[in-house]
Amino acid sequence: MNSKFFRRFLFLSSTLISFINVIAQNNQEQIQLKVDQLIAKKAEYHRLTGGEKDGYRLKIFFGVDRDEANALRLKFSSKFNEYSNYEEYQRPNFVILIGDFKTILEAFAAFKEIQIEFPNAFIVKSKIKTTLKPKQK
């Protein structure tokens, strides 16, 4: 009598475990599908925005003399090569912008480091370049 009960218990337990495994696998596939859809949406957004989003940069030059702007840009690059730098023309001025900072705190940390050599630098809101991270498996 005990062995009959044990066999039934074993059968029901294994059936229940199999059922739970099927449900768990189905849920895992659904979750992976949602993750893949979100990654695809982010990639599409990245493509549509040109890889730019709101952020901060440091402005170290603003003036009409292009040669002065280029000289300051070269001086900056030689001292702080870890930061990207950009030259923009905002009629009638040339502007040198530094960095791609996601938060104002990141920009402020760089500002504190840079302001020693470039005391006229200040933080501005800007569109910054972002990089899309590759999909991890």
N, C-alpha and C positions, 0 to 999 in steps of 0.2 A: 504494500500500500504506500509506503514511503517512497519507494523508487518510482511509482507511477506519478505521485505528486511532484517529485523532483524533476522527472522528464517534462511534465507540463510546465513547471516553473521555468526550466531551462529553455523550452521551446518559446514560451511567451517572452522571456527576457531577450532572447536572441532576435525575435521578431521585432520587439520594441526598439532594440539597439539599431537594427537595420533601418527601421522607419525613421528614427532620429538622424541617422547618418545621411539618408536621402534628403531629408528636410534641410539639414545643415549644409549639405553640398549645394542644394538649390539656392539657399540664402547666400552662400558665398559667391555663387555665379552671378546672382542679382546685384550684390554689392560691387563685384568687379566690373559689371556692366555699367553701373552708375558712375564708378570712378573713371572708367574709360570715357564716358560721355562728358564728364566734367573736364577732363584733361583736353578733350577735343574742343570744347567750348572755350577754354582758356587759350588754346592755340589759335583759334579763330579770332578771338578778341585781340590777341597779341598781333596777329597779322593785320587786322583792320586798323589798329591804332599805330602801326609802324613800330611797335615795341616801346612806345613812350607812355608814361603815366605821370600824374602829378607828383612833384617832389620839390627838392631844394638844390640850389647851387650857390656858389660864392661868386660875387661879381668883384673882379679885381681891377678892371679898367673900363672906363666909359668916356670916350672922347672922339674928336674928329680926325686925329692924326693916326693914320694906319701904320706908319713906321713905328711910332711909339707903342702902339698896341702889339705889334709883332715882337718888338724888343722885350716888352714886359712878359709876353707869352713865353718867349724863349728863356728868359730869366727864371720864370716860374717853373718851367719844365725841367730845368737843370737842378733846381733845388728840391722840388716836390714831384718826382716822376711817378709816384704811386697814384696821383689823381689825374683823371682825364681833364682835358681843357678844350674849350670850344671858342671859336671866334664867330661872332654874329655881326651883321650889319643892320642896325636899327636907325634908319635914315634920320639925321645925317651922321650918326655916331657909330664907331666901332666899339664892340663890347667883348670883353674876355670873361668867360664864365668857367668855373671850376667845379668838377665833381658831378656825381649823380647820387644824391643823398635821398633816401626814402623818407627819413624823418628829420625834423628840425634839430633833434638832439645829435644826430650824426653830423649834420651840417655845422652845428655849433662846436662840436669837438674838433672838426677840421679847421673851423674859423679860428679857434684859440691857438692852434698850431701855426697857421698861416699868417695871422695878423702881425706877428713879430717882424716878418720880412715884408709884408704887404699891409701896412697900417690902414690903407683906405678901403680894404676889402669889407664887404658886407653880404649878408645872407639875403637871397631873393627866392621867391617861389618860381618854379619853372617846370617845364615838361622834361622829364629825365628819361634816359635810355634804360631799358630793362632787358634782362636776358631770360629767355624761356628755358627752364631746366629740362634736360632730357628725361624721358620716361624711364623710370626704374622698374626692373623686373625682379 
